[in-house]
Amino acid sequence: MGPAQEDDFKGFCRNYFARLCRGYRKALDDTLVRAWLYGHKNVSDNGGALDMSARMFPALAAWLSDPTRPTSFELRGETVDVEEMALAILDRAFDPDQPGFWGRDAYPARDQRTVESSVLAYGAWLVRDTTLKKVSPRGLECFQEWLSYFSSAPLADNNWSLFWIANHTARKALKWDYDQSVIDDAWEIIHGYDRGDGWMTDGPEGYFDDYNWWVFGTHEMFWMQMDGESDEALSSRLRERIRERLEVYPHFFGSDG
């Protein structure tokens, strides 16, 4: 790829991301931390879905991690403020005094918000030198309490243990309170699912599903990025099994895509 092609590709990615952010902004309610999608409304999720915001957060954070990138876009006559949307989550979503609060009421403290806590913590680590510095002291305090709460229940006997790993590891990398023993115990659980050639069974024997790509792959790389230097042997082990898994990944697709 030559310089001109590279510039074209970067421009395409920037415009695609801007359109994605514009669509996300249009789905948000007035709190900027919950979203409504077209179709049937989930009455059990009062005020709109938090998961859409949680899943968008690491994408917003990845963009904002580079201080040379613009923090907002002008698109079709509208301003789409990426940093405003990220800051809204960090400042409001975890504060019980704010509208749209995502709650801290599970018992044991393990539900879908445990899943989301992993990517939220990772996203916060991505913007540690940029947007995170603009969060209010109250917002940071509530965020840390929320992350701690949703990683305090007993570990899960499946890929979910990686959510504890990402949550605690991000807090470790950010120099917040964390528990190394939880990370170590979770890795022991995850290693127990390794069936060779890069493949992981998801809890019960023989459960080889898409989580080989979406959690076993992604969250292992999250750990390597945030704290891989602390254990080179573990990093090497993870790289090898991810590499082996990816070698056969093209065979899951037909010639027509």
Secondary structure, DSSP 4 states (H G I P E B T S, - for coil): --HHHHHHHHHHHHHHHHHHHHHHHHHB-TTSS-B--SS---TTSTTSBSHHHHHHHHHHHHHHTSTTS-SEEEETTEEEEHHHHHHHHHHHTT-TTSTT------SSS-SHHHHHHHHHHHHHHHTTTTGGGGS-HHHHHHHHHHHHHTT-SPPPSSTTHHHHHHHHHHHHHTT----HHHHHHHHHHHHTTB-STT-B--SSTT---THHHHTTTHHHHHHHHHHGGG-HHHHHHHHHHHHHHHHTGGGGS-TT-
